[in-house]
Amino acid sequence: MRHRGKRQLVASLIGLVLLIPTASSAQDDDNHYDRISLQTRATEAVENDTLIAVMYAQREGPELAPLTDQVNRMVEKAVQQARQTDGIQVTTLGYQTHPVYQKQTISGWRVRQSIHLESQHSDVLGGLLGKLQSGLALESINYTLSSEGRDNVEERLILQAIDAFRQRASQVTRQMGRQQYRVVEMAIHTQSPSGSPSPMRARMMAMESSVAPPTLEGGTQNVQVEIEGRIELQPN
């Protein structure tokens, strides 16, 4: 009899435990009714405003020391010239030293260093590239949108996307025969750049000092803001 009483008590407790989430679930269903998910976006094509170029100095020969000295001098000269040009940001990149093999034996060395040039004045940077190409090779040119420019556009697009969300929410509310709604949740997503525009690439070793600067065209890229949210229709 004592064992039977314990089994009945345990069964009663399990019944209570099982009833608790069921009651809670029913209460949640009562509190979440007439909810509708909405999505809007605003997009704008924006002119790229920043030009980025990568140039490099490279020398190859049998002796490492003179090659290193030549590359160092070439890069130093280019950096000083860039620093003396208004509106140009210059950064040195990785330094590379590689052995050159011939029939599985080291026959020489290859030394290379690159510099990163950036400016919002493409005409100024374009002129500088023409001058630097007398000693350096041009690896790539990219146009992109500056962080400041992107922020300004996104601020404008956020307002447009929110306004579109409100209009859509009001339209849905009217179509459902209701007069009011409330926003339950809202998330604002800004689109990160999917990648820089296709770079113009060149493999040009030292040229005459009178070389013409490259032709540059910035192009555009799309900036997008997307809003996802849920509204709850209010009873009339």
ChimeraX attribute file (.defattr): number of C-alpha atoms within 10 A of each C-alpha:
attribute: neighborCount
match mode: 1-to-1
recipient: residues
	/A:1	6
	/A:2	6
	/A:3	8
	/A:4	8
	/A:5	10
	/A:6	11
	/A:7	12
	/A:8	11
	/A:9	12
	/A:10	11
	/A:11	12
	/A:12	12
	/A:13	12
	/A:14	11
	/A:15	11
	/A:16	11
	/A:17	11
	/A:18	11
	/A:19	12
	/A:20	10
	/A:21	11
	/A:22	11
	/A:23	10
	/A:24	11
	/A:25	12
	/A:26	10
	/A:27	11
	/A:28	11
	/A:29	9
	/A:30	9
	/A:31	9
	/A:32	9
	/A:33	11
	/A:34	12
	/A:35	15
	/A:36	15
	/A:37	13
	/A:38	16
	/A:39	16
	/A:40	19
	/A:41	19
	/A:42	20
	/A:43	17
	/A:44	15
	/A:45	12
	/A:46	15
	/A:47	15
	/A:48	21
	/A:49	18
	/A:50	18
	/A:51	24
	/A:52	20
	/A:53	22
	/A:54	22
	/A:55	26
	/A:56	26
	/A:57	23
	/A:58	23
	/A:59	17
	/A:60	19
	/A:61	15
	/A:62	14
	/A:63	12
	/A:64	17
	/A:65	11
	/A:66	13
	/A:67	19
	/A:68	21
	/A:69	12
	/A:70	15
	/A:71	22
	/A:72	17
	/A:73	12
	/A:74	17
	/A:75	23
	/A:76	14
	/A:77	13
	/A:78	23
	/A:79	19
	/A:80	11
	/A:81	14
	/A:82	20
	/A:83	12
	/A:84	10
	/A:85	12
	/A:86	11
	/A:87	15
	/A:88	19
	/A:89	16
	/A:90	20
	/A:91	12
	/A:92	16
	/A:93	13
	/A:94	8
	/A:95	14
	/A:96	12
	/A:97	16
	/A:98	13
	/A:99	16
	/A:100	15
	/A:101	11
	/A:102	9
	/A:103	6
	/A:104	7
	/A:105	9
	/A:106	12
	/A:107	13
	/A:108	15
	/A:109	19
	/A:110	18
	/A:111	22
	/A:112	19
	/A:113	21
	/A:114	22
	/A:115	22
	/A:116	16
	/A:117	21
	/A:118	20
	/A:119	21
	/A:120	19
	/A:121	14
	/A:122	20
	/A:123	14
	/A:124	14
	/A:125	24
	/A:126	18
	/A:127	13
	/A:128	18
	/A:129	24
	/A:130	19
	/A:131	20
	/A:132	25
	/A:133	24
	/A:134	16
	/A:135	21
	/A:136	26
	/A:137	21
	/A:138	25
	/A:139	18
	/A:140	17
	/A:141	20
	/A:142	20
	/A:143	27
	/A:144	20
	/A:145	22
	/A:146	14
	/A:147	10
	/A:148	9
	/A:149	14
	/A:150	17
	/A:151	14
	/A:152	10
	/A:153	18
	/A:154	20
	/A:155	11
	/A:156	13
	/A:157	21
	/A:158	21
	/A:159	13
	/A:160	16
	/A:161	22
	/A:162	20
	/A:163	14
	/A:164	17
	/A:165	21
	/A:166	15
	/A:167	13
	/A:168	14
	/A:169	25
	/A:170	18
	/A:171	11
	/A:172	17
	/A:173	19
	/A:174	13
	/A:175	10
	/A:176	11
	/A:177	11
	/A:178	14
	/A:179	13
	/A:180	14
	/A:181	18
	/A:182	12
	/A:183	14
	/A:184	13
	/A:185	11
	/A:186	16
	/A:187	10
	/A:188	15
	/A:189	13
	/A:190	16
	/A:191	13
	/A:192	10
	/A:193	14
	/A:194	8
	/A:195	8
	/A:196	11
	/A:197	16
	/A:198	10
	/A:199	13
	/A:200	14
	/A:201	13
	/A:202	13
	/A:203	9
	/A:204	15
	/A:205	15
	/A:206	15
	/A:207	15
	/A:208	11
	/A:209	12
	/A:210	10
	/A:211	14
	/A:212	13
	/A:213	16
	/A:214	14
	/A:215	7
	/A:216	14
	/A:217	11
	/A:218	16
	/A:219	13
	/A:220	16
	/A:221	19
	/A:222	14
	/A:223	20
	/A:224	21
	/A:225	24
	/A:226	19
	/A:227	19
	/A:228	17
	/A:229	17
	/A:230	17
	/A:231	21
	/A:232	19
	/A:233	24
	/A:234	14
	/A:235	10
	/A:236	7
